[in-house]
Amino acid sequence: MLNIFRKIAFWEGVSYLVLMTNMIMKRLFVYPDLTMTIGMAHGLLFVAYCILLIFVAQQYKWSSKTVALAFLASLLPFGTFIADKRIFRQYAEA
């Protein structure tokens, strides 16, 4: 389940960056609005990330601090990539 969570975390991070890029392009340039479609995909990935976070945290008996950091990572640009490197990878290798 951790490997699935790590893949969802990666794609959630990618979708966050694509959504931000699309919003900037929409404001600065005349650019077709894909924000709704990208936003929906990002929203679904975010919800999947949060649900899987609960399951993985229970399975690996993560501390509440680790869970809080993993959740906070989903709210920050590049956060899931950093969390994967510093948190998730160490449990995958164990």
C-alpha positions in Angstrom: 0.0 0.0 0.0 2.9 2.4 0.7 4.1 2.1 -3.0 0.6 3.1 -4.2 0.6 6.0 -1.7 4.0 7.2 -3.0 2.7 7.1 -6.6 -0.4 9.0 -5.6 1.8 11.5 -3.7 4.0 12.0 -6.8 1.0 12.6 -9.1 -0.7 14.8 -6.5 2.4 17.0 -6.5 2.6 17.1 -10.3 -1.1 18.0 -10.5 -0.5 20.8 -8.0 2.3 22.3 -10.1 0.4 21.9 -13.3 -2.6 23.6 -11.7 -0.5 26.5 -10.5 1.2 26.8 -13.9 -2.2 26.8 -15.6 -3.6 29.5 -13.3 -0.5 31.7 -14.0 -0.8 31.2 -17.7 -4.5 32.0 -17.6 -3.9 35.3 -15.8 -0.8 36.5 -17.7 -1.5 35.3 -21.2 -4.5 34.6 -23.4 -4.6 30.9 -22.6 -7.4 28.4 -22.8 -8.9 27.8 -19.4 -8.1 24.2 -18.4 -8.3 25.1 -14.7 -11.6 23.3 -14.1 -10.3 20.0 -15.6 -6.9 20.2 -14.0 -8.5 21.3 -10.7 -10.8 18.3 -10.7 -7.9 15.9 -11.3 -5.9 17.6 -8.6 -8.9 17.4 -6.2 -9.4 13.7 -6.8 -5.7 13.0 -6.3 -5.7 15.1 -3.1 -8.6 13.2 -1.7 -6.9 9.9 -2.6 -3.7 11.1 -1.0 -5.5 11.9 2.3 -7.4 8.6 2.4 -4.3 6.6 1.7 -2.3 8.7 4.2 -4.7 7.4 6.9 -4.4 3.8 5.9 -0.6 3.9 5.5 -0.2 5.8 8.8 -2.1 3.0 10.6 -0.3 0.2 8.8 3.2 1.6 9.6 2.2 3.1 13.0 3.3 6.6 12.1 3.5 9.1 14.9 1.0 12.0 14.8 3.9 14.3 13.9 4.8 12.2 10.8 1.1 12.2 9.8 0.9 16.0 10.3 4.0 16.6 8.2 2.8 14.3 5.5 -0.5 16.1 5.4 1.2 19.5 5.4 3.3 18.4 2.5 0.2 18.0 0.4 -0.6 21.6 0.9 2.8 23.0 -0.2 4.2 23.2 -3.7 6.9 20.5 -4.0 5.9 19.3 -0.6 5.0 15.7 -1.6 8.3 15.4 -3.4 10.2 16.5 -0.3 8.1 14.2 1.9 8.7 11.3 -0.3 12.5 11.8 0.0 12.5 12.5 3.7 9.6 10.4 5.1 8.0 7.9 2.7 11.2 6.4 1.2 12.6 5.4 4.6 9.5 3.2 5.3 9.6 1.7 1.8 13.2 0.7 2.3 12.6 -0.9 5.7 
